[in-house]
Amino acid sequence: MSIAKAVISGVVYRNPEKRFTGNNIAVTTFTLNIDEKEQSLIRVVARGNNAEVLEQAVSKGDKIVVEGRLQISSIQGDDGQEKKVMEIDMSSFEVLTSSQAPSSSSKTEEVVKFSEVEMDDVLIGEEEIPF
């Protein structure tokens, strides 16, 4: 298996959905449309702190840039068949334009950037936390 780093920009096609793993780690997924002329969708997965922040900061229609590892995953389709999908295992993102109505104290073209989170920090077990 090879791992490739990718930087992709596009429009959020569906609102992010947050779930939790058995170890109570947040995982947020959403779909990004990377082609304005036709539907070219790629799945994005965020974990840990990025998942929490992303779910609150991003919504359908936002234009964002996502950085992370490009990977192929298997999912079960609606028909019950296993399908391969290309996805980005997100390490950082940047909101370029927001579809949400700005509040009186915010800017309409505000750029929000979140720092990269190392996956090793997210994927540790609870017994490894020193406090």
Backbone torsions as a table, in degrees:
resi	resn	phi	psi	omega
1	MET	NA	132.1	176.3
2	SER	-109.4	151.2	-179.6
3	ILE	-119.0	132.4	-179.8
4	ALA	-122.9	139.6	176.6
5	LYS	-86.7	138.9	-177.8
6	ALA	-136.4	148.3	171.8
7	VAL	-126.9	118.6	-174.1
8	ILE	-131.3	139.1	174.1
9	SER	-117.4	152.4	179.5
10	GLY	178.4	-170.9	-179.3
11	VAL	-108.0	134.7	179.1
12	VAL	-65.4	118.2	-174.4
13	TYR	-83.9	-38.0	177.6
14	ARG	-132.2	148.7	176.9
15	ASN	-59.2	142.4	177.6
16	PRO	-61.4	144.1	177.1
17	GLU	-117.8	124.9	-178.7
18	LYS	-103.8	135.7	174.6
19	ARG	-134.8	175.3	179.5
20	PHE	-127.7	142.9	176.0
21	THR	-77.7	175.8	176.6
22	GLY	-61.9	-25.5	177.5
23	ASN	-91.0	13.5	178.6
24	ASN	63.6	33.9	174.2
25	ILE	-95.7	129.3	-179.8
26	ALA	-70.3	137.4	175.0
27	VAL	-132.4	119.6	179.3
28	THR	-114.6	132.6	177.9
29	THR	-123.2	149.8	173.4
30	PHE	-158.1	170.3	-179.6
31	THR	-111.8	135.9	-179.0
32	LEU	-115.3	127.6	175.4
33	ASN	-91.0	114.1	-173.6
34	ILE	-97.9	3.5	179.1
35	ASP	-133.9	119.1	-176.9
36	GLU	-70.4	-28.3	-175.4
37	LYS	-80.9	-36.3	176.9
38	GLU	-140.2	165.7	-175.7
39	GLN	-76.7	108.1	173.7
40	SER	-124.4	99.4	-170.9
41	LEU	-102.8	142.9	173.8
42	ILE	-135.0	139.3	-179.4
43	ARG	-83.7	140.1	178.5
44	VAL	-122.8	134.7	179.6
45	VAL	-122.6	128.1	177.0
46	ALA	-121.5	143.4	-178.2
47	ARG	-126.1	155.9	174.2
48	GLY	65.5	-135.5	-177.6
49	ASN	-59.5	-42.0	178.4
50	ASN	-59.2	-37.2	-179.8
51	ALA	-64.8	-42.4	179.6
52	GLU	-63.7	-48.1	-177.3
53	VAL	-68.6	-43.7	-178.1
54	LEU	-59.6	-43.4	-177.7
55	GLU	-61.2	-32.6	-179.0
56	GLN	-87.4	-29.4	-172.0
57	ALA	-93.7	-17.2	-171.9
58	VAL	-123.6	139.6	175.1
59	SER	-143.6	170.2	-178.5
60	LYS	-51.9	132.6	178.5
61	GLY	96.6	-14.3	177.9
62	ASP	-69.9	142.4	172.5
63	LYS	-96.7	124.3	-176.5
64	ILE	-137.5	164.0	171.5
65	VAL	-116.4	132.3	-178.0
66	VAL	-120.7	136.1	175.0
67	GLU	-121.9	140.0	178.8
68	GLY	173.6	-166.7	179.8
69	ARG	-91.2	131.0	175.5
70	LEU	-84.0	129.2	-177.9
71	GLN	-148.5	161.8	176.5
72	ILE	-107.7	129.5	179.0
73	SER	-125.5	159.9	175.8
74	SER	-103.5	133.2	175.4
75	ILE	-131.6	160.6	176.6
76	GLN	-95.2	122.9	-179.9
77	GLY	-74.9	173.4	179.0
78	ASP	-61.1	-26.9	-179.9
79	ASP	-85.6	2.1	179.2
80	GLY	88.1	-6.7	-179.8
81	GLN	-83.8	145.6	176.4
82	GLU	-77.1	133.2	-179.5
83	LYS	-127.4	149.4	175.5
84	LYS	-95.4	134.4	177.7
85	VAL	-131.1	144.5	174.4
86	MET	-89.3	135.2	-179.7
87	GLU	-144.0	163.0	175.1
88	ILE	-106.5	123.0	171.5
89	ASP	-87.2	95.5	-166.9
90	MET	-67.9	134.5	173.2
91	SER	-110.2	-27.5	176.3
92	SER	-157.3	161.9	177.1
93	PHE	-151.3	163.6	-180.0
94	GLU	-141.1	127.6	177.4
95	VAL	-87.6	120.1	-179.7
96	LEU	-89.2	-48.3	175.6
97	THR	-139.0	144.4	-177.1
98	SER	-109.2	139.4	177.1
99	SER	-85.1	-11.3	-179.0
100	GLN	-75.8	144.5	178.6
101	ALA	-65.6	129.2	-178.1
102	PRO	-70.8	144.3	175.0
103	SER	-81.0	171.9	-176.8
104	SER	-63.5	-22.2	-177.5
105	SER	-100.5	-0.3	-177.7
106	SER	-110.4	160.8	179.3
107	LYS	-90.5	151.0	-179.3
108	THR	-73.9	-28.9	-178.6
109	GLU	-111.8	35.4	-177.8
110	GLU	-64.9	135.2	176.8
111	VAL	-105.3	127.3	-179.4
112	VAL	-114.8	125.7	-179.9
113	LYS	-123.4	136.8	-178.9
114	PHE	-119.6	137.4	-174.9
115	SER	-74.1	160.4	-178.2
116	GLU	-71.6	139.0	176.3
117	VAL	-111.8	127.5	178.1
118	GLU	-69.8	131.8	-178.3
119	MET	-63.4	-30.0	177.7
120	ASP	-62.1	-32.1	178.3
121	ASP	-70.6	-31.0	-176.4
122	VAL	-82.8	-33.5	-170.3
123	LEU	-95.3	19.7	178.2
124	ILE	-85.4	155.6	177.6
125	GLY	-82.0	160.0	-178.7
126	GLU	-61.0	-31.8	-179.0
127	GLU	-68.8	-15.7	-179.3
128	GLU	-89.2	-8.0	-179.6
129	ILE	-76.7	126.4	-172.1
130	PRO	-76.3	-0.2	-179.1
131	PHE	-127.3	NA	NA
